[in-house]
């Protein structure tokens, strides 16, 4: 392993440790927004008479 690779992996591990909970919360919000958008699209499609 080169020192550059070790450095990159260390920084990646620290970032995952520091921002891990925030990233999980952000992904949950994005998933919820995607579900809401999908349900909204399905409802719009049904109102227009399509199935």
C-alpha angles and dihedrals in degrees: 000000000000122000090244091057092047090050093050093048092049092051090047091051092049092049092050090050095048100039100027098105092044092051092050091051091048092050091050091052091049091049091050091049090050092052091048091050091050093049091047091052092049091050092048091050092051092049090054090057098254124127 
